[in-house]
Amino acid sequence: MTSPLSPSASPSPSFPSGSASGSVSGSVLDLAPVVPVVVVHDLADAVPLARALVAGGLPAIEVTLRTPVAVEAIRAVAREVPEAVVGAGTLVKPDQVDEVVAAGARFLVSPGWTDTLLAAMRGSGVPFLPGVSTTSEVVALLERGVREMKFFPAEAAGGTAYLRALAGPLPQARFCPTGGIGPASAPEYLALPNVGCVGGSWMLPADAIADRDWGRVEALARSAAALSAGGTCR
């Protein structure tokens, strides 16, 4: 399988960072309509889970730093599943950045941001999506040259109505909404002009993970990869 970051798959072989770059070619927001948000409890699950997601058409995988094995899971996926674009999520401390990048994370996601965390992510040299939930936070990031952001928690923070309202005065900001989004609501988000992709975990049901039913995960990933505005394939 061709790597989603290879020149043959994208006009740019690398992501632009979360900067003021005008181009979004190769951006994490454009790899697939859905970025799976993964919580790995058993390290043995990391590689087959990632392979199932990639086979289903979801190459960008956010492994959240919510479990003791998360960093090793990132390392394993980066080493064993080169077709995946594995990222680290739930970054909340600057010192986590170097650790996950050393493990192989190719993008970074935080639920919120501070200037010190933002500086660490910017200094990492890999793309990053700092989290926002208010207009003031969006404006503050734009002022700092960051145009691509995570909107979290999406449903609780106002959902599609909030993002639609932001698109008028702040059209330069682009988002990956995450939090409470499922297959029914995802197309509504993807129809918005300022949304590049959505984050979610509905393709990773707990019983499928417990049973290690990777075929089911792949099938759910394939359905998620086909989502677009109106629920039709992109």
N, C-alpha and C positions, 0 to 999 in steps of 0.2 A: 504494500500500500504506500502511496506517495505521501510523504510528510506534508501536513497542511501548511508548513512554513517554507517549503521548497520553492525555488523560483518557478517551477512548472505549475504550482498550485496558486501562486499569488504573484502580482507584479513586483512585490517587494519581499525578499527572503527573510526579513526580520520585522518585528513589530516596531512601530513608532512608540516612544515612551509616552507617559502621561504628560505631554508637553504641549506647547502651542503649535506643534507641527500641523500644517494644513492638510496633510494626507492622512487618511485613515486606512489606506490599503495595507492589509496584513494585520490590522488591529484585532485584538482579542474580541472586540465587539462584533467583528464581521466573520469570524471563523465558522460559526453555526448559530442558528436562532436561539439555541438553548445551551447554557453552560451548566452541566451537572454540578451540584454542590454536594460533596461527598464527605461523610464522616466515617473514617476507617477505625473500627474497633479491634479487628484481628488483622495483623500484618499479612497473613497468608491470603487474605481476600484482595489485597490492593492490586496486584497484577492482573488476575483474571477479571476483576471488576473493570479495570481500565480497558482491557482488551475488548470486553463486551460493549462498553460505551463507544469505543472507536469503531468497532465493527458495525454498530448501529448508526454511525454518522455523526457522533458528537466527540470531536477530537479535543476540544478545550475542556479540561477537567480541573475543577477547583477542589483541592483537598484541604479541608478546614483543620486548623490547629486546635482541635477540641479534644483530642485524645493523646495519650502518651506515645502512641506509635505513629503519629501523623507525619513527622519529619522523615522517619524511616520509610513510610509509605510513599512519600514524594520521591525519595531516593530510589526506591525499587521500581516505581513506574517510569521514572526518567531513564533508568538503566535498561529495563526489560521491555518497555513499550515505546519505542522511538517514534511511532506514528502519533502518539498522544502529545498534546501540549499541556503539560501538567503545571498547575499553578498552586500557590499557597493562599488560603483564605483565613479569615478571622485573625489577621495580624493586628495586634493592639500595642506592641512594644517595639521600639526601634531596634533593640538587639535581636529580635526574631528575624529581621530581614536578612542579615548575612548568613544566618544558619540555614534558612530555607533556600536561598540562592545557591549556597554551596552544595545543598542536597540535590539541586537540579531544577528548582522551580523556575518556570519561564514567564510567569506573570504573578503579580501580587494583588491581593484584594483585602481591604480593611473595612470593618463595619462603620467606622468613623475615622476622623483624622485629627492630629495635632501638628503643629509646625515641625516638631522633632521627628515624629513618625513620617511625615511627608518628606522631610529632608533625607531620611534614611532610605525610603522607597525610591526617591528620585536619584539618589546616589548609587543605587544598586545596578543601574544600567539595564534593567528589564522593565517591561511595561507594568503599570500599576493602575488600580482602580480604587481610589479612596472613597469611602462611604459618605453619603450626604442624605439628609432628610428634610432640610429647610432651604428656602431661597437664599438666605444669608450665607449658608455654607457653600452653596453653588457659586455665588458671586465671589466669595473669598478664594475659592479654588481657581476660578477664571482669572482673578487678579494675580494669582501666582503662576499663571501659564498652564494650568491643567484643564483640559477640555473633556476628558473621558472619566466617568465616575460611576460608582455603584449607588443606586438609589435604594436605601434600606432603612427600616423594614417597609417594603413597597406598599403592601395593602394597608397596613396600620398607619402609614404616613400620608395617605391620601390617594394612592393608586393611580389609575389612568387619568382621572380628572386633574390631579395635582400636576402630573407631568405634562398634560396637554396645556395647562395654564402657563407652565414654565417655558414652553416652546416659543411663545410669542416674544417676550422680552429678552429671552436668553437662548436664541437659536443655535449658538455656537457650542452649547453644552450637549453632550451625548451620554446616554445612561445604559447601565445594565441593571434593571430593577430586579430585586431579589427579596423574598420574604412573603410567604402566603400565596405565591403564584402556582397555579396548576394548569393542566392541559386545556381547561375550559376558558380560563382568563388570559392565558399567554398570547393568543392571537390579538386580543384587544390592545395589549401592550405593544406588540410587534407592529401594529398598524400606525403607531405614533411616529412622527418624523424625527424625534429626538431619542428614539430607542433603537439600539443596535442589536441587542439580544436580551434574553431574560435568564436569570439564574433560578434553579429549582431542583428539587429532589424527588419529584413524583415518579421518575423512572427508576427509582431505587427503593422499592417497598421493603420494609423491614423483613417480611417473611421470605421474600426472594433472596435477600442477603443471607438470612439465617440458613436457608436451604441450599445456598450456593447455586441457585438456579440462574446461571449466567445467560442461558438462552432467553429466559423471560426478560432479563435486564436489557439484552440486546434488542429484543422486539419492542420494548417500551422506548428505548433510545431511538430506534428507527422512527417510531411514531412522533417522538418529540422533534427529531431532525426535520420532519416534513411539515412542521407547523409554520404558519405565516399568518399575516393578516387575513382574517376570514376563514382560517383553518385549512387553507389549501397549501400545496407544496410550493416552496420557493423555486 
